[in-house]
Amino acid sequence: MSITHVVLLGFKQGIAPEVVNKACESFLALKDACVLPGTTTPYILSLKGGKDNSLEGLQRGVTHGFVVEFASPVDREYYVNTDPAHQAFKAIIGELVEELKTVVVDFSAGIFN
C-alpha cells in the first residue's frame, strides 16, 4: 500500500530568498539522494513541491508545500527515521523554518478510518 507524505513549511521571516530556494532544491533532490541501504536504488516514487500560491488565504504562515510518495510504509519509515540524506536535510531545514508553521501529514489513498 503506497503512502503519500505531505510536508508544509513556513520559512522564518528574514531568510534570504536564495537560501529558501537552495533549501527547496535540496528537498527535491532527495528524490535521487535517498537510496535503499546497500544499493544505489532510489526508493521515493515521486517528489514535487513549490511555493504557495493559494487564493484562499488559509495558509496560516505556510509558505511552501511538498508531496513525497512511497511504495510502502516500510520505505516511509526508513525515510523518516534512518535515511542519511533525509536526516542531513532535516538538520538544515530545521534551522530555517518556524516549528509552529510546519505540518506533516501521511495518508494512504482511500483509507478514512
C-alpha positions in Angstrom: 0.0 0.0 0.0 1.5 3.3 -1.1 2.0 6.2 1.3 1.7 9.9 0.5 3.8 12.2 2.8 2.7 15.8 2.7 5.1 18.4 4.2 4.0 22.1 4.6 6.7 24.5 5.7 6.7 28.1 6.9 10.1 29.7 6.4 11.3 32.1 9.1 11.0 35.8 8.4 14.2 37.3 7.1 15.6 34.1 5.5 17.1 35.3 2.2 15.3 34.1 -0.9 18.4 32.4 -2.3 18.6 30.3 1.0 14.9 29.4 0.6 15.5 28.4 -3.0 18.5 26.3 -2.1 16.6 24.5 0.7 13.7 23.7 -1.6 16.1 22.4 -4.3 17.7 20.3 -1.6 14.3 18.9 -0.6 13.5 18.0 -4.3 17.0 16.4 -4.7 16.0 13.8 -2.0 14.2 12.0 -4.8 17.5 10.7 -6.1 19.6 11.1 -3.0 17.5 8.7 -0.8 18.6 5.2 -1.7 17.9 1.8 -0.2 20.7 0.6 2.2 23.5 -1.3 0.4 22.3 -0.2 -3.0 22.2 2.8 -5.3 18.4 2.4 -5.9 16.2 5.4 -5.1 13.0 4.4 -3.3 11.0 7.6 -3.4 8.3 7.1 -6.2 7.8 10.8 -6.7 8.6 14.1 -5.0 7.2 17.5 -6.0 6.8 20.8 -4.3 6.8 24.6 -4.6 5.9 28.0 -3.2 2.3 28.5 -2.0 0.1 30.4 -4.5 -3.3 29.7 -3.0 -6.0 32.3 -3.4 -8.0 31.1 -0.3 -5.9 32.8 2.4 -5.9 29.8 4.7 -2.1 29.2 4.7 -1.6 30.2 8.4 2.1 31.0 7.7 2.8 28.1 5.5 4.9 29.3 2.5 5.9 26.0 0.7 4.4 22.6 0.2 5.9 19.2 -0.8 4.4 15.8 -1.6 6.5 12.7 -1.3 5.2 9.3 -2.4 6.5 5.9 -1.1 5.6 2.4 -2.3 5.2 1.1 1.2 5.1 2.1 4.9 8.5 0.4 5.3 10.0 2.8 2.8 8.4 5.8 4.5 9.6 4.6 7.9 13.2 4.2 6.6 13.0 7.8 5.1 11.6 9.4 8.2 13.8 7.6 10.8 17.0 6.4 9.2 17.9 7.6 5.7 21.2 9.6 6.0 20.3 12.0 3.2 16.9 12.8 4.8 18.5 13.1 8.2 21.0 15.6 6.9 18.3 17.6 5.2 16.2 17.7 8.3 19.1 19.2 10.3 19.4 22.0 7.8 15.8 22.8 7.2 15.1 22.8 10.9 17.1 26.0 11.3 15.2 27.7 8.5 11.5 27.1 9.3 9.1 28.0 12.0 8.2 24.9 14.0 4.7 26.1 14.5 4.3 26.6 10.8 5.4 23.1 9.9 2.9 20.4 9.2 3.4 16.8 8.1 0.6 14.5 7.2 0.8 11.0 5.8 -2.0 9.0 4.3 -2.9 6.1 2.1 -5.5 6.9 -0.6 -9.0 5.9 0.2 -8.5 4.9 3.8 -10.6 7.2 6.0 -10.7 5.4 9.4 
